[in-house]
Amino acid sequence: MPRISYSQEEREQIRENLVAAALDLMAKQGIQHTTVEQIYKKVGISRTFFYSFFPTKEDLVVETLYLQQPKILAYARKLMEDPALSWREAVEQFLYACCYGEKNGIAVLTIEEQQMIFRRLSPESYQTFRKKQTQLFGNILECFGVRADEKRISLFTNLSLAVMIIRRAIPKTLPLFVPEAADETVSFQIRSIVDCLETLKEQEVDLG
């Protein structure tokens, strides 16, 4: 017989479990292929109870993206502190891990998923997301030893997301791209991003 009531502490734990379960599933199989049913069954609750926590799947997706942000930053710091890696190797490894998120427990939005989610967000929720996103990419830049002003954060955000999205989009969403060269394209783009960051980092050392 299903339980009738839960304590506030129990509800908070269930909510955390839902977000964690969603992140695990979405990182492995993509957001579009992850259903609400898969998530609530993994946590062991009913569909009706699930919707008492999240009115829509999109609301849950945004929470999963917030959950993984500190994990992504912690991973970047771990790589930068690894004595076996050069600065360049650490940055490249970080970007590769994000681009191939399904292999590394990182949920990456496709073009379609971005459109689906963000057209349903309220203006306030969208602004909150953009603020958290800016903070994340700024912290990553600083972790890499690059001064994180507004212009640099914006450029680094766009360049990083572009390579992740293109990698996910070939060939289904971008059918005129050559799928056989997808991995090589990702490698070229990552090297270009790292070249740019390395130049900025060296300029600051010279000025300092």
Z-matrix of the N, CA and C atoms (Angstrom, degrees):
N
C 1 1.455
C 2 1.532 1 109.94
N 3 1.349 2 118.46 1 128.95
C 4 1.463 3 120.38 2 -177.86
C 5 1.513 4 112.28 3 -65.22
N 6 1.314 5 115.09 4 149.29
C 7 1.464 6 119.52 5 178.42
C 8 1.517 7 110.26 6 -71.44
N 9 1.317 8 115.55 7 147.75
C 10 1.458 9 121.03 8 -177.76
C 11 1.518 10 110.99 9 -90.44
N 12 1.315 11 117.45 10 -36.95
C 13 1.464 12 119.79 11 -176.66
C 14 1.525 13 111.21 12 -140.46
N 15 1.322 14 114.47 13 154.51
C 16 1.457 15 121.96 14 178.03
C 17 1.518 16 108.17 15 -130.90
N 18 1.321 17 115.92 16 150.86
C 19 1.460 18 119.92 17 176.00
C 20 1.529 19 108.53 18 -73.94
N 21 1.311 20 115.49 19 163.98
C 22 1.471 21 119.80 20 178.45
C 23 1.518 22 110.69 21 -61.11
N 24 1.319 23 116.14 22 -38.60
C 25 1.466 24 120.08 23 178.61
C 26 1.521 25 111.42 24 -64.12
N 27 1.323 26 117.10 25 -41.03
C 28 1.463 27 121.17 26 178.39
C 29 1.523 28 111.14 27 -65.59
N 30 1.320 29 116.28 28 -39.68
C 31 1.465 30 119.88 29 178.76
C 32 1.532 31 110.90 30 -64.93
N 33 1.300 32 116.56 31 -40.67
C 34 1.465 33 119.96 32 178.47
C 35 1.517 34 110.81 33 -63.38
N 36 1.340 35 116.62 34 -39.22
C 37 1.462 36 120.10 35 178.82
C 38 1.530 37 111.15 36 -66.95
N 39 1.322 38 116.81 37 -40.95
C 40 1.464 39 120.96 38 178.43
C 41 1.525 40 109.94 39 -63.32
N 42 1.315 41 115.93 40 -41.62
C 43 1.469 42 119.52 41 179.15
C 44 1.523 43 110.60 42 -61.80
N 45 1.317 44 116.86 43 -44.13
C 46 1.465 45 120.83 44 177.25
C 47 1.524 46 110.91 45 -61.40
N 48 1.330 47 116.17 46 -39.94
C 49 1.466 48 120.19 47 179.54
C 50 1.525 49 111.29 48 -65.40
N 51 1.327 50 116.49 49 -38.11
C 52 1.464 51 120.45 50 178.32
C 53 1.530 52 111.32 51 -63.55
N 54 1.311 53 116.10 52 -44.23
C 55 1.466 54 120.02 53 -179.46
C 56 1.527 55 110.53 54 -65.48
N 57 1.342 56 116.20 55 -42.75
C 58 1.457 57 120.14 56 179.67
C 59 1.529 58 111.38 57 -65.32
N 60 1.318 59 116.78 58 -41.42
C 61 1.464 60 121.02 59 179.04
C 62 1.520 61 110.54 60 -65.29
N 63 1.320 62 116.24 61 -41.29
C 64 1.462 63 120.48 62 179.17
C 65 1.524 64 111.02 63 -63.01
N 66 1.322 65 116.99 64 -43.20
C 67 1.457 66 120.61 65 179.84
C 68 1.522 67 110.43 66 -62.67
N 69 1.312 68 117.04 67 -43.52
C 70 1.465 69 120.91 68 179.85
C 71 1.527 70 111.06 69 -60.69
N 72 1.318 71 117.10 70 -46.22
C 73 1.462 72 121.09 71 -178.87
C 74 1.524 73 111.78 72 -69.47
N 75 1.323 74 116.56 73 -43.39
C 76 1.462 75 120.23 74 -177.11
C 77 1.518 76 112.40 75 -68.42
N 78 1.321 77 116.68 76 -34.68
C 79 1.459 78 119.90 77 177.72
C 80 1.523 79 111.02 78 -66.10
N 81 1.325 80 116.59 79 -35.20
C 82 1.467 81 121.04 80 -176.45
C 83 1.519 82 113.15 81 -82.18
N 84 1.338 83 117.24 82 -40.83
C 85 1.456 84 119.39 83 -170.71
C 86 1.529 85 114.39 84 -123.08
N 87 1.325 86 116.76 85 5.04
C 88 1.456 87 119.71 86 179.06
C 89 1.514 88 111.87 87 88.68
N 90 1.318 89 115.76 88 155.90
C 91 1.460 90 120.49 89 -177.02
C 92 1.516 91 111.76 90 -71.13
N 93 1.338 92 116.84 91 -42.26
C 94 1.458 93 120.25 92 -177.71
C 95 1.523 94 112.20 93 -64.20
N 96 1.326 95 116.65 94 -30.40
C 97 1.466 96 120.96 95 -176.92
C 98 1.526 97 112.69 96 -93.00
N 99 1.316 98 116.36 97 2.27
C 100 1.462 99 120.85 98 176.95
C 101 1.523 100 108.56 99 -101.50
N 102 1.301 101 116.39 100 123.57
C 103 1.464 102 120.43 101 -177.23
C 104 1.529 103 111.10 102 -101.90
N 105 1.314 104 114.26 103 158.55
C 106 1.467 105 120.20 104 175.12
C 107 1.525 106 109.87 105 -59.53
N 108 1.322 107 116.63 106 -38.82
C 109 1.463 108 120.81 107 -179.88
C 110 1.521 109 111.56 108 -60.64
N 111 1.322 110 117.43 109 -43.02
C 112 1.467 111 120.65 110 178.37
C 113 1.521 112 110.72 111 -60.02
N 114 1.314 113 115.71 112 -39.34
C 115 1.468 114 120.38 113 -176.17
C 116 1.518 115 111.52 114 -70.48
N 117 1.342 116 117.50 115 -51.49
C 118 1.470 117 117.93 116 -175.84
C 119 1.525 118 111.73 117 -70.06
N 120 1.337 119 117.31 118 -29.28
C 121 1.463 120 119.10 119 176.84
C 122 1.528 121 110.94 120 -70.12
N 123 1.301 122 116.73 121 -35.20
C 124 1.467 123 120.08 122 178.84
C 125 1.527 124 110.89 123 -64.87
N 126 1.327 125 116.24 124 -33.57
C 127 1.464 126 120.78 125 179.10
C 128 1.526 127 111.37 126 -84.54
N 129 1.340 128 116.41 127 -22.48
C 130 1.461 129 120.20 128 177.27
C 131 1.512 130 114.06 129 89.64
N 132 1.334 131 116.38 130 33.90
C 133 1.461 132 119.46 131 176.80
C 134 1.530 133 108.88 132 -124.93
N 135 1.316 134 116.40 133 175.40
C 136 1.456 135 121.29 134 -178.42
C 137 1.528 136 111.43 135 -88.77
N 138 1.337 137 115.57 136 164.30
C 139 1.462 138 120.75 137 176.64
C 140 1.537 139 111.02 138 -59.83
N 141 1.324 140 116.09 139 -44.97
C 142 1.464 141 120.38 140 -178.86
C 143 1.520 142 111.27 141 -60.96
N 144 1.333 143 116.24 142 -42.51
C 145 1.458 144 120.21 143 179.79
C 146 1.527 145 110.41 144 -66.84
N 147 1.325 146 117.28 145 -36.78
C 148 1.468 147 121.00 146 177.58
C 149 1.525 148 110.65 147 -55.75
N 150 1.333 149 115.85 148 -46.08
C 151 1.462 150 119.75 149 -175.75
C 152 1.523 151 112.88 150 -72.71
N 153 1.313 152 117.99 151 -7.53
C 154 1.462 153 119.35 152 172.29
C 155 1.532 154 110.65 153 -78.56
N 156 1.335 155 116.28 154 -13.84
C 157 1.467 156 121.42 155 177.49
C 158 1.526 157 111.23 156 -99.46
N 159 1.324 158 116.50 157 -42.32
C 160 1.456 159 121.54 158 -176.73
C 161 1.526 160 109.52 159 -132.96
N 162 1.332 161 118.19 160 116.07
C 163 1.471 162 120.98 161 -178.28
C 164 1.528 163 112.98 162 -61.63
N 165 1.353 164 116.81 163 -31.59
C 166 1.467 165 120.90 164 179.88
C 167 1.522 166 109.79 165 -139.78
N 168 1.309 167 114.68 166 163.29
C 169 1.458 168 120.24 167 175.22
C 170 1.527 169 110.17 168 -62.05
N 171 1.332 170 116.42 169 -36.63
C 172 1.460 171 121.09 170 -178.47
C 173 1.532 172 111.61 171 -61.58
N 174 1.324 173 116.84 172 -38.04
C 175 1.465 174 119.97 173 177.13
C 176 1.532 175 110.85 174 -61.19
N 177 1.312 176 115.85 175 -39.27
C 178 1.465 177 120.12 176 178.87
C 179 1.523 178 110.88 177 -69.24
N 180 1.331 179 117.27 178 -40.77
C 181 1.464 180 120.70 179 -179.79
C 182 1.528 181 110.50 180 -57.71
N 183 1.310 182 116.50 181 -44.74
C 184 1.464 183 119.90 182 179.87
C 185 1.524 184 110.52 183 -61.09
N 186 1.318 185 117.48 184 -39.84
C 187 1.464 186 120.63 185 177.96
C 188 1.521 187 111.75 186 -64.43
N 189 1.337 188 117.49 187 -36.02
C 190 1.466 189 119.91 188 177.87
C 191 1.527 190 110.60 189 -66.41
N 192 1.327 191 116.33 190 -36.93
C 193 1.463 192 119.50 191 178.44
C 194 1.522 193 110.71 192 -66.40
N 195 1.336 194 116.92 193 -36.92
C 196 1.458 195 120.20 194 175.43
C 197 1.534 196 110.83 195 -65.70
N 198 1.328 197 116.23 196 -39.61
C 199 1.461 198 120.47 197 -178.89
C 200 1.517 199 111.95 198 -62.15
N 201 1.330 200 116.54 199 -39.10
C 202 1.462 201 118.15 200 -174.77
C 203 1.533 202 113.35 201 -82.40
N 204 1.326 203 117.94 202 -12.22
C 205 1.461 204 119.01 203 -178.24
C 206 1.534 205 113.43 204 -59.19
N 207 1.340 206 120.06 205 -50.57
C 208 1.470 207 118.43 206 177.87
C 209 1.525 208 112.90 207 -64.68
N 210 1.326 209 117.25 208 -28.50
C 211 1.463 210 120.26 209 177.45
C 212 1.523 211 110.94 210 -68.28
N 213 1.335 212 115.90 211 -39.45
C 214 1.457 213 120.53 212 178.12
C 215 1.521 214 110.44 213 -64.60
N 216 1.327 215 116.59 214 -44.09
C 217 1.462 216 120.44 215 179.26
C 218 1.523 217 110.93 216 -64.69
N 219 1.317 218 117.58 217 -40.53
C 220 1.466 219 121.02 218 178.36
C 221 1.520 220 110.69 219 -62.72
N 222 1.328 221 116.56 220 -37.47
C 223 1.465 222 120.65 221 178.66
C 224 1.526 223 110.59 222 -65.99
N 225 1.329 224 117.16 223 -41.09
C 226 1.467 225 120.70 224 178.01
C 227 1.528 226 110.16 225 -61.75
N 228 1.324 227 116.37 226 -43.53
C 229 1.471 228 120.03 227 179.90
C 230 1.529 229 111.35 228 -64.93
N 231 1.308 230 116.21 229 -38.38
C 232 1.465 231 120.37 230 178.62
C 233 1.518 232 110.92 231 -61.49
N 234 1.325 233 116.53 232 -43.04
C 235 1.464 234 120.34 233 179.24
C 236 1.522 235 111.31 234 -65.64
N 237 1.329 236 116.43 235 -41.56
C 238 1.468 237 119.80 236 -178.47
C 239 1.519 238 111.77 237 -67.32
N 240 1.330 239 116.96 238 -24.85
C 241 1.468 240 121.03 239 -179.47
C 242 1.528 241 112.65 240 -91.30
N 243 1.331 242 116.67 241 -3.65
C 244 1.463 243 121.07 242 -178.06
C 245 1.532 244 109.58 243 -75.95
N 246 1.341 245 118.36 244 113.65
C 247 1.471 246 120.36 245 -177.47
C 248 1.531 247 113.31 246 -67.00
N 249 1.330 248 117.03 247 -16.90
C 250 1.462 249 120.24 248 -179.85
C 251 1.523 250 112.71 249 -80.62
N 252 1.343 251 116.71 250 -9.97
C 253 1.460 252 120.69 251 -177.25
C 254 1.520 253 110.78 252 -111.72
N 255 1.327 254 116.04 253 139.10
C 256 1.460 255 119.95 254 170.39
C 257 1.527 256 107.89 255 -74.94
N 258 1.339 257 115.97 256 168.43
C 259 1.468 258 119.19 257 178.19
C 260 1.521 259 109.90 258 -56.94
N 261 1.311 260 116.51 259 -47.17
C 262 1.468 261 120.87 260 -177.22
C 263 1.525 262 111.04 261 -64.01
N 264 1.307 263 117.43 262 -43.11
C 265 1.469 264 120.85 263 179.48
C 266 1.529 265 111.30 264 -61.81
N 267 1.321 266 116.26 265 -39.88
C 268 1.471 267 120.18 266 -179.27
C 269 1.522 268 111.16 267 -65.61
N 270 1.330 269 117.05 268 -44.50
C 271 1.467 270 120.67 269 -179.45
C 272 1.530 271 110.47 270 -65.84
N 273 1.328 272 116.39 271 -43.99
C 274 1.463 273 119.61 272 179.30
C 275 1.528 274 111.24 273 -62.62
N 276 1.315 275 116.44 274 -42.46
C 277 1.463 276 120.08 275 180.00
C 278 1.522 277 110.79 276 -63.20
N 279 1.318 278 116.58 277 -38.30
C 280 1.464 279 120.40 278 177.75
C 281 1.523 280 110.76 279 -62.15
N 282 1.311 281 117.41 280 -48.73
C 283 1.461 282 121.26 281 -178.37
C 284 1.522 283 111.63 282 -65.31
N 285 1.319 284 117.12 283 -38.66
C 286 1.466 285 120.07 284 176.10
C 287 1.521 286 111.04 285 -61.28
N 288 1.325 287 116.52 286 -43.54
C 289 1.466 288 120.71 287 -179.14
C 290 1.522 289 110.70 288 -60.96
N 291 1.325 290 116.74 289 -38.36
C 292 1.465 291 120.23 290 178.98
C 293 1.523 292 111.36 291 -71.06
N 294 1.320 293 116.92 292 -40.81
C 295 1.472 294 120.42 293 -179.68
C 296 1.524 295 111.76 294 -64.19
N 297 1.317 296 116.66 295 -37.74
C 298 1.462 297 121.67 296 179.21
C 299 1.528 298 108.26 297 -106.60
N 300 1.324 299 113.90 298 55.93
C 301 1.456 300 120.89 299 -172.75
C 302 1.506 301 115.16 300 -58.91
N 303 1.344 302 117.27 301 -33.42
C 304 1.466 303 119.86 302 -178.25
C 305 1.522 304 112.28 303 -63.47
N 306 1.326 305 117.38 304 -20.99
C 307 1.461 306 121.42 305 178.34
C 308 1.532 307 111.93 306 -89.84
N 309 1.332 308 115.38 307 -9.91
C 310 1.461 309 119.45 308 -172.32
C 311 1.528 310 113.92 309 -129.10
N 312 1.342 311 116.54 310 14.84
C 313 1.450 312 120.33 311 177.26
C 314 1.507 313 114.91 312 71.07
N 315 1.339 314 116.84 313 26.86
C 316 1.461 315 121.65 314 -179.21
C 317 1.524 316 108.85 315 -116.53
N 318 1.319 317 117.04 316 123.99
C 319 1.463 318 121.43 317 178.44
C 320 1.522 319 109.34 318 -82.16
N 321 1.336 320 116.27 319 125.11
C 322 1.463 321 122.31 320 179.34
C 323 1.525 322 108.31 321 -120.65
N 324 1.322 323 116.69 322 127.27
C 325 1.455 324 120.94 323 -178.19
C 326 1.529 325 111.37 324 -77.22
N 327 1.327 326 116.47 325 136.23
C 328 1.456 327 120.85 326 170.49
C 329 1.527 328 108.77 327 -80.56
N 330 1.318 329 116.81 328 174.03
C 331 1.461 330 120.70 329 177.33
C 332 1.525 331 110.33 330 -59.48
N 333 1.332 332 115.99 331 -46.22
C 334 1.458 333 120.63 332 -177.93
C 335 1.523 334 111.33 333 -64.05
N 336 1.330 335 116.62 334 -38.93
C 337 1.461 336 120.83 335 -179.43
C 338 1.521 337 111.25 336 -67.33
N 339 1.329 338 116.58 337 -39.33
C 340 1.461 339 119.39 338 176.12
C 341 1.523 340 110.91 339 -60.83
N 342 1.318 341 116.26 340 -46.05
C 343 1.461 342 120.17 341 -179.37
C 344 1.527 343 111.11 342 -63.42
N 345 1.317 344 116.02 343 -43.04
C 346 1.459 345 121.08 344 -178.12
C 347 1.520 346 111.46 345 -62.63
N 348 1.317 347 116.72 346 -43.96
C 349 1.454 348 121.38 347 -174.66
C 350 1.525 349 112.10 348 -75.09
N 351 1.306 350 116.29 349 -49.70
C 352 1.453 351 118.65 350 -168.47
C 353 1.521 352 114.46 351 -80.10
N 354 1.297 353 118.30 352 -16.16
C 355 1.459 354 117.22 353 173.08
C 356 1.532 355 111.36 354 -78.08
N 357 1.329 356 116.50 355 -9.65
C 358 1.464 357 120.41 356 178.12
C 359 1.526 358 112.74 357 -102.63
N 360 1.322 359 116.62 358 -4.32
C 361 1.465 360 119.30 359 179.02
C 362 1.521 361 110.37 360 -81.40
N 363 1.317 362 115.68 361 145.86
C 364 1.458 363 120.20 362 173.42
C 365 1.533 364 108.18 363 -70.96
N 366 1.328 365 117.86 364 158.46
C 367 1.478 366 120.04 365 177.05
C 368 1.524 367 112.39 366 -55.02
N 369 1.328 368 116.53 367 -37.28
C 370 1.470 369 120.16 368 -179.65
C 371 1.530 370 110.80 369 -67.12
N 372 1.338 371 116.07 370 -43.52
C 373 1.466 372 120.08 371 179.80
C 374 1.523 373 111.03 372 -66.07
N 375 1.325 374 115.95 373 -36.98
C 376 1.465 375 119.99 374 178.33
C 377 1.523 376 110.67 375 -64.14
N 378 1.324 377 117.03 376 -43.90
C 379 1.458 378 120.32 377 179.29
C 380 1.521 379 111.53 378 -64.63
N 381 1.324 380 116.57 379 -37.33
C 382 1.460 381 120.29 380 176.71
C 383 1.517 382 110.70 381 -62.78
N 384 1.329 383 115.55 382 -42.95
C 385 1.465 384 119.22 383 179.23
C 386 1.523 385 110.63 384 -62.93
N 387 1.325 386 117.29 385 -46.41
C 388 1.459 387 120.04 386 -178.53
C 389 1.539 388 110.94 387 -61.63
N 390 1.323 389 116.69 388 -37.51
C 391 1.462 390 120.16 389 178.92
C 392 1.518 391 110.85 390 -64.51
N 393 1.337 392 116.58 391 -44.52
C 394 1.464 393 120.42 392 179.34
C 395 1.525 394 111.11 393 -67.20
N 396 1.314 395 116.45 394 -37.13
C 397 1.462 396 120.53 395 178.77
C 398 1.530 397 110.78 396 -64.85
N 399 1.326 398 116.25 397 -44.62
C 400 1.463 399 120.46 398 178.56
C 401 1.520 400 111.19 399 -61.43
N 402 1.315 401 115.99 400 -41.28
C 403 1.462 402 120.34 401 179.24
C 404 1.530 403 110.84 402 -63.68
N 405 1.335 404 117.01 403 -41.76
C 406 1.461 405 121.02 404 179.89
C 407 1.523 406 111.18 405 -61.94
N 408 1.332 407 116.88 406 -52.09
C 409 1.465 408 119.60 407 -176.75
C 410 1.524 409 111.54 408 -67.62
N 411 1.333 410 116.62 409 -31.46
C 412 1.454 411 119.09 410 174.66
C 413 1.524 412 111.66 411 -65.90
N 414 1.313 413 116.81 412 -42.06
C 415 1.468 414 120.88 413 177.91
C 416 1.528 415 111.69 414 -64.77
N 417 1.330 416 116.36 415 -36.54
C 418 1.464 417 119.68 416 178.10
C 419 1.529 418 110.30 417 -65.42
N 420 1.328 419 116.81 418 -44.15
C 421 1.461 420 119.84 419 177.30
C 422 1.518 421 111.48 420 -58.44
N 423 1.315 422 117.03 421 -45.88
C 424 1.460 423 120.53 422 179.45
C 425 1.521 424 111.12 423 -64.07
N 426 1.330 425 116.10 424 -35.56
C 427 1.462 426 120.43 425 175.59
C 428 1.527 427 110.82 426 -60.85
N 429 1.334 428 115.45 427 -34.84
C 430 1.466 429 121.06 428 178.99
C 431 1.531 430 112.34 429 -80.21
N 432 1.325 431 116.52 430 -2.26
C 433 1.456 432 120.06 431 -179.86
C 434 1.509 433 113.75 432 82.45
N 435 1.343 434 116.52 433 22.41
C 436 1.464 435 121.67 434 -179.85
C 437 1.526 436 108.63 435 -112.73
N 438 1.326 437 116.73 436 129.72
C 439 1.459 438 120.53 437 179.91
C 440 1.522 439 110.22 438 -59.90
N 441 1.330 440 116.19 439 131.28
C 442 1.465 441 120.75 440 -171.25
C 443 1.529 442 110.64 441 -106.05
N 444 1.339 443 116.62 442 79.19
C 445 1.461 444 118.42 443 172.27
C 446 1.528 445 108.63 444 -88.30
N 447 1.319 446 116.32 445 173.20
C 448 1.470 447 121.08 446 -173.08
C 449 1.528 448 112.34 447 -59.28
N 450 1.319 449 117.29 448 -43.68
C 451 1.460 450 121.32 449 -177.99
C 452 1.523 451 111.18 450 -64.48
N 453 1.320 452 116.69 451 -42.53
C 454 1.468 453 120.22 452 -179.10
C 455 1.526 454 111.45 453 -68.55
N 456 1.324 455 116.17 454 -39.63
C 457 1.464 456 119.54 455 178.83
C 458 1.524 457 110.31 456 -61.91
N 459 1.321 458 116.55 457 -44.05
C 460 1.464 459 120.76 458 -179.27
C 461 1.524 460 110.97 459 -62.34
N 462 1.320 461 116.72 460 -44.80
C 463 1.465 462 120.41 461 -179.34
C 464 1.519 463 111.20 462 -66.55
N 465 1.325 464 116.43 463 -45.52
C 466 1.463 465 120.41 464 -179.77
C 467 1.522 466 110.85 465 -62.97
N 468 1.323 467 117.37 466 -38.69
C 469 1.466 468 121.50 467 177.47
C 470 1.520 469 110.35 468 -60.95
N 471 1.328 470 117.08 469 -49.88
C 472 1.459 471 120.51 470 -177.86
C 473 1.521 472 112.42 471 -65.06
N 474 1.324 473 117.27 472 -43.01
C 475 1.460 474 120.32 473 -179.22
C 476 1.527 475 111.09 474 -64.94
N 477 1.323 476 116.00 475 -42.47
C 478 1.468 477 119.75 476 -178.69
C 479 1.524 478 111.21 477 -67.47
N 480 1.326 479 116.77 478 -46.97
C 481 1.463 480 119.77 479 -179.65
C 482 1.522 481 111.66 480 -66.39
N 483 1.337 482 116.68 481 -33.49
C 484 1.465 483 119.82 482 -179.45
C 485 1.523 484 111.54 483 -61.78
N 486 1.332 485 116.59 484 -45.53
C 487 1.467 486 118.58 485 -178.77
C 488 1.528 487 111.01 486 -68.79
N 489 1.340 488 117.41 487 -35.06
C 490 1.469 489 120.32 488 177.25
C 491 1.524 490 110.66 489 -65.74
N 492 1.325 491 116.21 490 -44.02
C 493 1.461 492 120.64 491 -177.56
C 494 1.519 493 111.39 492 -67.95
N 495 1.331 494 117.14 493 -43.83
C 496 1.460 495 120.28 494 -179.61
C 497 1.515 496 110.32 495 -61.82
N 498 1.322 497 115.83 496 -41.04
C 499 1.471 498 119.05 497 179.78
C 500 1.531 499 110.77 498 -61.91
N 501 1.343 500 117.48 499 -40.15
C 502 1.461 501 121.13 500 179.54
C 503 1.526 502 111.93 501 -74.39
N 504 1.342 503 117.10 502 -25.96
C 505 1.461 504 121.01 503 -172.58
C 506 1.525 505 114.17 504 -85.14
N 507 1.332 506 117.79 505 -21.08
C 508 1.469 507 120.33 506 -179.99
C 509 1.521 508 108.84 507 -84.81
N 510 1.356 509 118.25 508 127.84
C 511 1.468 510 128.37 509 2.64
C 512 1.533 511 113.47 510 -103.18
N 513 1.336 512 119.18 511 -5.31
C 514 1.463 513 120.68 512 -168.46
C 515 1.520 514 113.27 513 -64.44
N 516 1.332 515 116.80 514 -49.84
C 517 1.460 516 120.29 515 -176.33
C 518 1.522 517 112.37 516 -86.83
N 519 1.318 518 116.54 517 -26.28
C 520 1.467 519 122.24 518 179.58
C 521 1.527 520 108.63 519 -120.37
N 522 1.327 521 118.08 520 72.77
C 523 1.463 522 122.09 521 -171.73
C 524 1.525 523 114.45 522 -66.78
N 525 1.341 524 117.85 523 -19.00
C 526 1.457 525 119.43 524 179.45
C 527 1.527 526 112.35 525 -84.85
N 528 1.324 527 116.90 526 -8.63
C 529 1.463 528 120.08 527 172.68
C 530 1.532 529 108.71 528 -75.89
N 531 1.324 530 116.32 529 154.92
C 532 1.464 531 121.45 530 -178.30
C 533 1.526 532 109.12 531 -90.67
N 534 1.335 533 119.15 532 110.10
C 535 1.462 534 121.01 533 -175.70
C 536 1.522 535 113.43 534 -63.43
N 537 1.332 536 117.14 535 -30.44
C 538 1.474 537 119.85 536 -178.98
C 539 1.533 538 112.08 537 -64.87
N 540 1.322 539 116.39 538 -21.27
C 541 1.470 540 120.07 539 -179.08
C 542 1.526 541 112.08 540 -104.93
N 543 1.337 542 117.31 541 13.24
C 544 1.466 543 120.54 542 -175.91
C 545 1.524 544 112.06 543 -61.06
N 546 1.317 545 117.56 544 -50.10
C 547 1.466 546 120.43 545 -177.68
C 548 1.525 547 111.46 546 -65.15
N 549 1.318 548 116.12 547 -38.97
C 550 1.462 549 119.97 548 178.43
C 551 1.530 550 110.61 549 -65.97
N 552 1.326 551 115.82 550 -36.68
C 553 1.466 552 120.46 551 177.43
C 554 1.520 553 110.58 552 -63.57
N 555 1.325 554 116.23 553 -43.76
C 556 1.467 555 120.81 554 177.80
C 557 1.525 556 110.37 555 -60.52
N 558 1.318 557 116.87 556 -44.98
C 559 1.465 558 121.19 557 -179.66
C 560 1.528 559 111.15 558 -60.31
N 561 1.321 560 116.00 559 -43.55
C 562 1.472 561 120.66 560 179.66
C 563 1.523 562 110.63 561 -62.97
N 564 1.334 563 116.53 562 -45.05
C 565 1.458 564 120.25 563 -179.37
C 566 1.527 565 111.85 564 -64.54
N 567 1.329 566 116.82 565 -40.59
C 568 1.464 567 120.13 566 179.12
C 569 1.517 568 110.54 567 -64.83
N 570 1.327 569 117.62 568 -43.76
C 571 1.470 570 120.38 569 178.05
C 572 1.523 571 110.91 570 -60.14
N 573 1.326 572 116.27 571 -38.37
C 574 1.464 573 120.29 572 179.87
C 575 1.527 574 110.99 573 -66.20
N 576 1.328 575 116.71 574 -41.42
C 577 1.469 576 120.46 575 178.07
C 578 1.519 577 110.14 576 -62.79
N 579 1.327 578 116.38 577 -44.85
C 580 1.462 579 120.41 578 -178.58
C 581 1.529 580 110.52 579 -66.46
N 582 1.337 581 117.10 580 -37.51
C 583 1.472 582 120.17 581 175.87
C 584 1.531 583 110.23 582 -57.40
N 585 1.325 584 115.65 583 -45.14
C 586 1.470 585 121.19 584 -179.80
C 587 1.528 586 110.96 585 -62.82
N 588 1.331 587 116.80 586 -46.92
C 589 1.461 588 120.64 587 -179.72
C 590 1.530 589 111.19 588 -64.45
N 591 1.319 590 116.16 589 -38.47
C 592 1.462 591 120.32 590 -179.47
C 593 1.527 592 110.78 591 -64.73
N 594 1.326 593 116.30 592 -39.68
C 595 1.464 594 120.47 593 177.59
C 596 1.524 595 111.04 594 -62.59
N 597 1.334 596 115.98 595 -44.91
C 598 1.465 597 120.03 596 178.40
C 599 1.523 598 111.19 597 -61.75
N 600 1.323 599 115.63 598 -42.42
C 601 1.456 600 120.48 599 -178.96
C 602 1.536 601 111.06 600 -64.06
N 603 1.323 602 116.83 601 -41.74
C 604 1.464 603 120.83 602 -179.37
C 605 1.514 604 111.17 603 -68.71
N 606 1.330 605 116.68 604 -36.59
C 607 1.466 606 120.53 605 177.47
C 608 1.519 607 111.20 606 -61.63
N 609 1.316 608 116.36 607 -40.24
C 610 1.461 609 119.81 608 -179.02
C 611 1.524 610 111.34 609 -70.36
N 612 1.344 611 117.11 610 -33.71
C 613 1.464 612 120.47 611 176.85
C 614 1.521 613 109.48 612 -65.72
N 615 1.347 614 116.58 613 -41.93
C 616 1.461 615 120.55 614 -179.64
C 617 1.522 616 110.84 615 -64.64
N 618 1.339 617 116.31 616 -40.21
C 619 1.461 618 120.61 617 -179.63
C 620 1.520 619 111.83 618 -72.06
N 621 1.361 620 115.05 619 -30.28
C 622 1.450 621 118.86 620 -177.32
C 623 1.497 622 112.98 621 -78.47
